[in-house]
């Protein structure tokens, strides 16, 4: 099932962003030109660390955000998308 939300029209704040991690094993987020991969299995990172990766400067969930299986991709990096969509 696919759900698409226009981030310009629907604000997703910290609570909603953290809720998106339910059922997710990995968070991949872009930070500048690097991709940060965070395992959410076992000991979960601190709330502040997760929000730093999920939220943009406007206080809204960063876009684009895409869930692929049990992985959440935040931000855009072509190589990251290729790797995630190839199932690696």
C-alpha positions as CSV (number, residue, x, y, z in Angstrom):
1,X,0.0,0.0,0.0
2,X,1.4,3.4,-1.0
3,X,0.6,6.7,0.7
4,X,1.8,10.0,-0.7
5,X,1.6,13.2,1.2
6,X,2.5,16.7,-0.1
7,X,4.9,18.1,2.5
8,X,4.0,21.7,1.4
9,X,0.3,21.1,2.3
10,X,0.6,18.7,5.3
11,X,2.9,19.4,8.2
12,X,4.5,16.4,9.8
13,X,6.2,17.4,13.0
14,X,8.4,15.6,15.5
15,X,5.8,13.3,16.9
16,X,4.6,12.2,13.4
17,X,8.2,11.8,12.2
18,X,9.1,9.5,15.1
19,X,5.9,7.5,14.6
20,X,7.1,6.8,11.0
21,X,9.9,4.8,12.6
22,X,7.4,2.2,13.9
23,X,8.2,-1.1,12.2
24,X,11.4,0.2,10.7
25,X,14.8,-1.6,11.2
26,X,17.0,0.9,9.4
27,X,17.0,4.7,8.9
28,X,19.1,6.0,6.0
29,X,19.3,9.8,5.9
30,X,21.3,12.3,3.9
31,X,23.3,14.9,5.8
32,X,25.0,17.2,3.3
33,X,26.7,15.0,0.8
34,X,26.9,11.9,3.0
35,X,24.4,9.2,3.8
36,X,24.1,8.1,7.4
37,X,22.8,4.6,8.0
38,X,21.3,4.0,11.5
39,X,20.3,0.6,12.8
40,X,17.1,0.7,14.8
41,X,17.4,-2.9,16.0
42,X,18.6,-3.4,19.5
43,X,19.6,-0.1,21.3
44,X,17.8,2.7,19.5
45,X,19.6,6.1,19.2
46,X,18.4,9.0,21.4
47,X,15.3,10.9,20.4
48,X,17.4,14.1,19.6
49,X,19.7,12.2,17.3
50,X,16.8,10.7,15.4
51,X,15.1,14.1,15.1
52,X,18.3,15.7,13.8
53,X,18.1,13.2,10.9
54,X,14.4,13.3,10.3
55,X,13.5,17.0,10.7
56,X,14.4,20.0,8.4
57,X,15.1,23.5,9.5
58,X,11.4,24.4,9.2
59,X,10.5,21.9,11.9
60,X,8.8,19.7,9.3
61,X,9.7,16.1,8.2
62,X,12.4,16.4,5.6
63,X,11.4,15.6,2.1
64,X,11.5,13.3,0.3
65,X,10.9,10.6,2.8
66,X,10.3,7.1,1.4
67,X,9.7,3.8,3.2
68,X,11.0,0.7,1.4
69,X,10.2,-2.4,3.3
70,X,11.6,-2.1,6.8
71,X,13.9,0.8,5.8
72,X,13.1,4.6,5.9
73,X,14.9,6.9,3.5
74,X,15.1,10.6,4.4
75,X,16.4,13.2,2.0
76,X,17.6,12.5,-1.6
77,X,20.8,10.8,-2.7
78,X,20.7,9.0,-6.0
79,X,23.1,6.2,-5.0
80,X,21.1,5.7,-1.7
81,X,17.9,5.2,-3.7
82,X,19.5,2.8,-6.1
83,X,20.9,0.7,-3.3
84,X,17.6,0.7,-1.3
85,X,15.5,-0.1,-4.4
86,X,17.8,-2.9,-5.4
87,X,17.1,-4.5,-2.1
88,X,20.6,-4.2,-0.6
